[in-house]
Amino acid sequence: MTEPEIQAPVGGDWIAISRGQLPVDDAWRWVGVPECGGIVTFCGTVRDYSDGRPGVTLLEYEAYEEHVVSRLTDVAFAARARWPEIGRLALLHRVGQLEVGEVAVVVATSTPHRAEAFAAAQFCIDTLKHTVPIWKHETWEGGSDWSLCAPDGAVGAVGAEPHTNDPSLVTTRLPVGTRQVNLSPTDRSE
């Protein structure tokens, strides 16, 4: 049985996890809206090495799916609080087995100007890596091992300080029973 493709919402934020390929082209096209001249799309791909682990051949992402969508929603909500000019925002993550070169995560933002689009995209990927419960199992030439997706020492990483200690990003306030939700900031109840 194949996983259904994730579909872009009509409005709001596009937040999803998927076992299938992520729709990178659809994501950057979807975030583009007439009032926004800056679009930034970040794609994290599987590379062939990890620190001290040459010859990586495979990653398997596993997620605490009951909390991933709500945590991604928290990230989007926090980004919109910092940059209210965000037009659209997409946060998409793969789960399951991925080979070298495959896209594991997509962050796409649009704002009226480029500086805010870059800042919002970096905030989203950094915060996602530090707060969303996703683990990866790396397989390399010398063995295999599980780890949290955030790198060692991530709390003190450059660019991470402004948001890693934000308690709103590490609590789940929305019970989510689905694998995909489409919320605008005004749909969110506190």
Residue pairs with C-beta under 8 A, 6 or more apart in sequence:
2 20
3 18
3 19
3 20
4 20
5 18
5 20
5 23
6 16
6 18
6 20
6 22
6 23
6 92
6 180
7 180
8 14
8 23
8 26
8 27
8 30
8 90
9 182
10 182
11 182
11 184
12 182
12 183
12 184
12 187
13 73
13 76
13 88
13 89
13 90
13 91
13 182
13 183
13 184
14 27
14 30
14 31
14 88
14 89
14 90
14 91
14 92
14 182
15 69
15 72
15 73
15 76
15 90
15 91
15 92
15 180
15 181
15 182
15 183
16 69
16 91
16 92
16 93
16 179
16 180
17 63
17 65
17 68
17 69
17 72
17 92
17 93
17 94
17 95
17 179
17 180
18 92
18 93
18 94
18 95
18 179
19 94
19 95
19 96
21 94
21 102
21 103
22 43
22 92
22 93
22 94
22 103
22 104
22 105
22 106
23 92
24 41
24 43
24 103
24 106
27 41
27 90
27 92
27 106
27 108
28 39
28 41
28 108
30 88
30 90
30 108
31 39
31 41
31 87
31 88
31 89
31 90
31 108
31 109
31 110
32 39
32 88
32 110
33 87
33 88
33 110
35 87
35 112
36 87
36 88
36 110
36 111
36 112
36 117
37 112
37 113
37 114
38 110
38 111
38 112
38 113
38 114
38 115
38 116
38 117
38 118
39 108
39 109
39 110
39 117
40 107
40 108
40 109
40 110
40 114
40 117
40 118
40 120
40 121
41 106
41 107
41 108
41 121
42 105
42 106
42 107
42 108
42 121
42 122
42 125
43 103
43 105
43 106
44 103
44 104
44 105
44 106
44 125
45 101
45 102
45 103
45 104
46 56
46 58
46 59
46 98
46 99
46 100
46 101
46 102
46 104
47 56
47 100
48 54
48 55
48 56
48 57
48 100
49 55
49 56
49 140
50 56
50 138
50 140
53 138
53 140
53 141
53 142
54 140
54 141
54 142
55 140
55 141
55 142
56 100
56 138
56 139
56 140
57 99
57 100
57 139
57 140
57 141
58 97
58 98
58 99
58 100
58 138
58 139
59 97
59 98
59 104
59 136
59 137
59 138
59 139
60 96
60 97
60 98
60 136
60 137
60 139
61 93
61 94
61 95
61 96
61 98
61 104
61 134
61 135
61 136
61 137
61 149
62 95
62 134
62 135
62 136
62 137
63 93
63 95
63 132
63 133
63 134
63 135
64 133
64 134
65 95
65 179
66 176
66 177
67 133
67 172
67 176
68 93
68 132
68 133
68 134
69 176
69 178
69 179
69 180
69 181
70 172
70 173
70 174
70 175
70 176
71 131
71 132
71 133
71 169
71 172
72 91
72 93
72 128
72 132
73 174
73 176
73 181
73 183
73 188
74 131
74 168
74 169
74 171
74 172
74 173
75 91
75 124
75 127
75 128
75 131
75 132
75 169
76 89
76 91
76 124
76 183
77 168
77 185
77 188
78 123
78 127
78 163
78 166
78 168
78 169
79 86
79 89
79 109
79 120
79 123
79 124
79 127
80 86
80 89
80 185
82 120
82 123
83 111
83 116
83 119
83 120
85 111
85 112
85 116
86 109
86 110
86 111
86 116
86 120
87 110
87 111
87 112
88 108
88 109
88 110
89 108
89 109
89 110
89 120
89 124
90 106
90 107
90 108
90 109
91 106
91 107
91 124
91 128
92 105
92 106
93 104
93 105
93 106
93 128
93 132
93 134
94 102
94 103
94 104
94 105
95 134
98 104
105 125
105 128
107 121
107 124
107 125
107 128
108 121
109 117
109 120
109 121
109 124
110 117
111 117
111 120
122 159
123 162
123 163
126 157
126 159
126 160
126 163
126 164
127 163
127 164
127 169
129 149
129 150
129 151
129 154
130 150
130 154
130 155
130 160
130 163
130 164
130 169
131 164
131 169
131 170
132 149
134 148
134 149
135 146
135 147
135 148
135 149
136 146
136 147
136 148
136 149
137 144
137 145
137 146
138 144
138 145
138 147
151 157
154 160
154 164
155 164
155 165
163 169
173 190
174 188
